[in-house]
Amino acid sequence: MTETMTRKAFCGALLSGTVVLLVQGCGGGGSYSVGPGPMGLPVSGCSDAIAANHGHTLIVARTDLDSLVDKTYNIQGAATHNHTLTLTVAQLGMLKAGIAVTATTSTTELHSHAVTVTCV
């Protein structure tokens, strides 16, 4: 199976130095298919929607889907400020099972974002 990946997602994977699920967030959702990822390692496809997005990006490490503790992510991306997003163990398990999850970021500069993530 071939892989389709955006330039932003590829650069994020390249710069992170780890195998990751790339969930991009630039003005809506982005997605790519399951197949070999950077350096030939398998990457699961994910898509997201960050409400009222203005440059934020979420990257979830593939190993996080098996986490036994809640995970908190910084989603600053190209935005001028950061938000954090916490995914609970239950939500990470739902993502692993292919069930969409919606969570709300921290409030920064008087606003927050609803983030919906789906992984296949």
DOTIRO-953941 format. One record per residue (C-alpha): x, y, z; residue in three letters; residue number from 1; chain. Coordinates in steps of 0.25 Angstrom, whole numbers, always signed. Layout:
+-------+-------+-------+-------+-------+-------+
|    px |    py |    pz | marnu | kolvo | bator |
+-------+-------+-------+-------+-------+-------+
|     X |     Y |     Z |   ala |   NUM |     A |
...
+-------+-------+-------+-------+-------+-------+
***
This chain:
+-------+-------+-------+-------+-------+-------+
|    px |    py |    pz | marnu | kolvo | bator |
+-------+-------+-------+-------+-------+-------+
|    +0 |    +0 |    +0 |   met |     1 |     A |
|    +5 |   +14 |    -3 |   thr |     2 |     A |
|    +6 |   +25 |    +6 |   glu |     3 |     A |
|    +1 |   +39 |    +4 |   thr |     4 |     A |
|    +7 |   +49 |   +14 |   met |     5 |     A |
|    +6 |   +65 |   +14 |   thr |     6 |     A |
|   +20 |   +72 |   +14 |   arg |     7 |     A |
|   +16 |   +78 |   +28 |   lys |     8 |     A |
|   +14 |   +64 |   +34 |   ala |     9 |     A |
|   +26 |   +58 |   +27 |   phe |    10 |     A |
|   +35 |   +70 |   +33 |   cys |    11 |     A |
|   +28 |   +68 |   +47 |   gly |    12 |     A |
|   +32 |   +53 |   +46 |   ala |    13 |     A |
|   +46 |   +56 |   +42 |   leu |    14 |     A |
|   +49 |   +66 |   +52 |   leu |    15 |     A |
|   +43 |   +58 |   +64 |   ser |    16 |     A |
|   +53 |   +47 |   +63 |   gly |    17 |     A |
|   +42 |   +37 |   +67 |   thr |    18 |     A |
|   +32 |   +28 |   +60 |   val |    19 |     A |
|   +19 |   +36 |   +62 |   val |    20 |     A |
|    +5 |   +37 |   +58 |   leu |    21 |     A |
|    +4 |   +50 |   +51 |   leu |    22 |     A |
|    -9 |   +58 |   +53 |   val |    23 |     A |
|    -8 |   +71 |   +46 |   gln |    24 |     A |
|   -16 |   +82 |   +49 |   gly |    25 |     A |
|   -16 |   +94 |   +39 |   cys |    26 |     A |
|   -29 |  +100 |   +37 |   gly |    27 |     A |
|   -37 |   +87 |   +38 |   gly |    28 |     A |
|   -33 |   +72 |   +36 |   gly |    29 |     A |
|   -23 |   +65 |   +29 |   gly |    30 |     A |
|   -21 |   +50 |   +27 |   ser |    31 |     A |
|   -12 |   +40 |   +21 |   tyr |    32 |     A |
|   -13 |   +25 |   +18 |   ser |    33 |     A |
|    -7 |   +14 |   +26 |   val |    34 |     A |
|    +6 |    +9 |   +20 |   gly |    35 |     A |
|   +21 |   +10 |   +22 |   pro |    36 |     A |
|   +25 |   +23 |   +28 |   gly |    37 |     A |
|   +38 |   +31 |   +30 |   pro |    38 |     A |
|   +50 |   +21 |   +29 |   met |    39 |     A |
|   +41 |   +10 |   +25 |   gly |    40 |     A |
|   +34 |    +9 |   +39 |   leu |    41 |     A |
|   +19 |    +6 |   +39 |   pro |    42 |     A |
|   +11 |   +18 |   +43 |   val |    43 |     A |
|    -4 |   +18 |   +46 |   ser |    44 |     A |
|   -13 |   +28 |   +38 |   gly |    45 |     A |
|   -20 |   +38 |   +47 |   cys |    46 |     A |
|   -28 |   +51 |   +44 |   ser |    47 |     A |
|   -32 |   +62 |   +52 |   asp |    48 |     A |
|   -40 |   +75 |   +53 |   ala |    49 |     A |
|   -36 |   +86 |   +62 |   ile |    50 |     A |
|   -47 |   +96 |   +63 |   ala |    51 |     A |
|   -44 |  +110 |   +60 |   ala |    52 |     A |
|   -30 |  +106 |   +57 |   asn |    53 |     A |
|   -19 |  +116 |   +54 |   his |    54 |     A |
|    -6 |  +108 |   +52 |   gly |    55 |     A |
|    -7 |   +98 |   +64 |   his |    56 |     A |
|    -2 |   +84 |   +61 |   thr |    57 |     A |
|    -4 |   +71 |   +69 |   leu |    58 |     A |
|    +6 |   +59 |   +68 |   ile |    59 |     A |
|    +3 |   +47 |   +76 |   val |    60 |     A |
|   +14 |   +36 |   +78 |   ala |    61 |     A |
|   +10 |   +23 |   +73 |   arg |    62 |     A |
|   +14 |   +16 |   +86 |   thr |    63 |     A |
|    +5 |   +26 |   +93 |   asp |    64 |     A |
|    -8 |   +18 |   +89 |   leu |    65 |     A |
|    -3 |    +7 |   +98 |   asp |    66 |     A |
|    +0 |   +16 |  +110 |   ser |    67 |     A |
|    -5 |   +13 |  +124 |   leu |    68 |     A |
|    -5 |   +28 |  +128 |   val |    69 |     A |
|   -11 |   +40 |  +122 |   asp |    70 |     A |
|    -3 |   +48 |  +112 |   lys |    71 |     A |
|    -2 |   +63 |  +111 |   thr |    72 |     A |
|    +2 |   +69 |   +97 |   tyr |    73 |     A |
|    +7 |   +83 |   +94 |   asn |    74 |     A |
|    +0 |   +87 |   +81 |   ile |    75 |     A |
|    +7 |  +100 |   +78 |   gln |    76 |     A |
|   +11 |   +97 |   +64 |   gly |    77 |     A |
|   +12 |  +110 |   +55 |   ala |    78 |     A |
|    +3 |  +118 |   +65 |   ala |    79 |     A |
|    +8 |  +129 |   +73 |   thr |    80 |     A |
|    +4 |  +122 |   +86 |   his |    81 |     A |
|    +3 |  +108 |   +92 |   asn |    82 |     A |
|    -9 |  +100 |   +97 |   his |    83 |     A |
|    -8 |   +87 |  +104 |   thr |    84 |     A |
|   -17 |   +75 |  +101 |   leu |    85 |     A |
|   -19 |   +63 |  +110 |   thr |    86 |     A |
|   -23 |   +50 |  +105 |   leu |    87 |     A |
|   -27 |   +40 |  +116 |   thr |    88 |     A |
|   -23 |   +25 |  +116 |   val |    89 |     A |
|   -38 |   +22 |  +112 |   ala |    90 |     A |
|   -37 |   +32 |  +100 |   gln |    91 |     A |
|   -24 |   +26 |   +95 |   leu |    92 |     A |
|   -30 |   +13 |   +95 |   gly |    93 |     A |
|   -42 |   +18 |   +87 |   met |    94 |     A |
|   -33 |   +24 |   +77 |   leu |    95 |     A |
|   -25 |   +10 |   +76 |   lys |    96 |     A |
|   -39 |    +3 |   +74 |   ala |    97 |     A |
|   -42 |   +13 |   +62 |   gly |    98 |     A |
|   -52 |   +21 |   +70 |   ile |    99 |     A |
|   -52 |   +36 |   +69 |   ala |   100 |     A |
|   -49 |   +45 |   +81 |   val |   101 |     A |
|   -52 |   +59 |   +84 |   thr |   102 |     A |
|   -45 |   +67 |   +95 |   ala |   103 |     A |
|   -43 |   +81 |   +99 |   thr |   104 |     A |
|   -29 |   +88 |  +100 |   thr |   105 |     A |
|   -25 |   +97 |  +111 |   ser |   106 |     A |
|   -29 |  +112 |  +111 |   thr |   107 |     A |
|   -18 |  +121 |  +106 |   thr |   108 |     A |
|   -20 |  +136 |  +101 |   glu |   109 |     A |
|   -35 |  +135 |  +105 |   leu |   110 |     A |
|   -38 |  +123 |   +96 |   his |   111 |     A |
|   -38 |  +108 |   +95 |   ser |   112 |     A |
|   -40 |   +98 |   +84 |   his |   113 |     A |
|   -48 |   +86 |   +82 |   ala |   114 |     A |
|   -40 |   +75 |   +76 |   val |   115 |     A |
|   -46 |   +63 |   +69 |   thr |   116 |     A |
|   -36 |   +52 |   +66 |   val |   117 |     A |
|   -38 |   +39 |   +58 |   thr |   118 |     A |
|   -28 |   +28 |   +56 |   cys |   119 |     A |
|   -29 |   +15 |   +47 |   val |   120 |     A |
+-------+-------+-------+-------+-------+-------+
***
